[in-house]
Amino acid sequence: MNKKETRFPISTTASATLRNPNASTIQKALAGSALAQTNTKKETSYHVVELASKALKSKKYNALTKQLAGSVLSQSKKKRME
């Protein structure tokens, strides 16, 4: 069982991102994953871990995307190999 979960202020940021019509697809995917883990013991899926990892490594994503990516990666229980 994963003991990590999304807390304020990331949950607030994720909620605002999902409601923002100008948010990118990747931002919404990461925000949805973060919110799905609010007050639950759900773990980040492999697909979202891969997406978040690529976002953090790329220079093309902004600070919000990287903040959401970092949040969902920090909730991943399993160590992933590159």
Buried (B, 14 or more C-beta within 10 A) or exposed (E): EBEBBBEEEBBEBBBEBBEEEEBBEBBBBBBBBBBBBBEEEBBBEEEBBEBBBEBBEEEEBEEBBBBBBBBBBEBBEEEEEE
